[in-house]
Amino acid sequence: MKTITLEKDNPTLVNLVEMAAEGVVVVNRGSEPAYVFMPVEKDDIQSWKLGENPEFLKIMRASWVKLQKAGGVSLAEARQRLLTDS
């Protein structure tokens, strides 16, 4: 774990992300912890970006509405359909 101070180290966001790739970074404001940057896997970053994508969220909302109105199929049925289509 690395600890830095905003006032003394004046890190950029890019610096903080790079440091977090190596491990946890605690950023102090004065003598008090203000932020913690943690390493994340590439999949986590992609999931976060997807969850923030307005176009994707619009598609998901439309799919949810369609499911509520028309119903859906069980996971077993979906698997069966995928296996017979290939």
C-alpha positions as CSV (number, residue, x, y, z in Angstrom):
1,M,0.0,0.0,0.0
2,K,1.3,3.4,-0.9
3,T,0.2,6.7,0.8
4,I,0.6,10.1,-0.9
5,T,-0.6,13.6,0.0
6,L,-2.5,15.8,-2.4
7,E,-0.8,19.0,-1.3
8,K,2.8,17.6,-1.3
9,D,2.6,15.2,-4.3
10,N,0.0,16.9,-6.4
11,P,-0.8,13.7,-8.4
12,T,-2.7,13.7,-11.7
13,L,-5.5,11.3,-12.2
14,V,-3.3,9.4,-14.7
15,N,-0.6,9.1,-12.1
16,L,-3.0,7.8,-9.6
17,V,-4.4,5.2,-12.0
18,E,-0.9,4.1,-12.9
19,M,0.1,3.8,-9.2
20,A,-3.0,1.8,-8.5
21,A,-2.0,-0.7,-11.1
22,E,0.8,-1.6,-8.7
23,G,-1.4,-1.8,-5.6
24,V,-3.7,0.2,-3.3
25,V,-3.0,4.0,-3.1
26,V,-4.3,6.0,-0.2
27,V,-4.5,9.7,-1.0
28,N,-4.4,12.0,2.0
29,R,-5.7,15.6,2.1
30,G,-3.6,17.0,4.9
31,S,-3.2,14.3,7.4
32,E,-6.6,12.7,6.7
33,P,-7.4,10.0,4.1
34,A,-9.5,11.5,1.3
35,Y,-9.5,8.9,-1.5
36,V,-8.4,5.3,-2.1
37,F,-7.4,4.0,-5.5
38,M,-7.4,0.3,-5.9
39,P,-6.2,-2.0,-8.8
40,V,-9.0,-3.3,-10.9
41,E,-9.1,-6.0,-13.6
42,K,-9.7,-5.1,-17.2
43,D,-13.0,-6.9,-17.1
44,D,-14.1,-4.7,-14.2
45,I,-13.3,-1.5,-16.2
46,Q,-15.2,-2.8,-19.2
47,S,-18.2,-3.7,-17.0
48,W,-18.2,-0.2,-15.5
49,K,-18.0,1.4,-18.9
50,L,-20.8,-0.7,-20.3
51,G,-23.0,0.1,-17.3
52,E,-22.5,3.8,-17.9
53,N,-23.1,3.6,-21.6
54,P,-26.5,5.4,-22.4
55,E,-27.1,3.3,-25.6
56,F,-26.5,0.1,-23.8
57,L,-28.8,1.1,-20.9
58,K,-31.5,2.1,-23.4
59,I,-31.3,-1.4,-25.0
60,M,-31.5,-3.0,-21.6
61,R,-34.5,-1.0,-20.5
62,A,-36.3,-1.8,-23.8
63,S,-35.5,-5.5,-23.3
64,W,-36.8,-5.4,-19.8
65,V,-40.1,-3.9,-20.9
66,K,-40.4,-6.5,-23.7
67,L,-39.8,-9.3,-21.2
68,Q,-42.4,-7.9,-18.8
69,K,-45.0,-7.7,-21.6
70,A,-44.3,-10.8,-23.6
71,G,-42.6,-13.1,-21.1
72,G,-39.4,-15.0,-21.7
73,V,-37.9,-18.5,-21.7
74,S,-36.1,-20.4,-19.0
75,L,-32.4,-20.8,-19.0
76,A,-32.8,-24.5,-20.0
77,E,-35.0,-23.5,-23.0
78,A,-32.5,-20.8,-24.1
79,R,-29.6,-23.4,-23.9
80,Q,-31.7,-25.9,-25.9
81,R,-32.5,-23.3,-28.6
82,L,-28.8,-22.3,-28.8
83,L,-27.7,-25.9,-29.2
84,T,-30.2,-26.7,-31.9
85,D,-29.4,-23.5,-33.9
86,S,-25.7,-24.3,-34.2
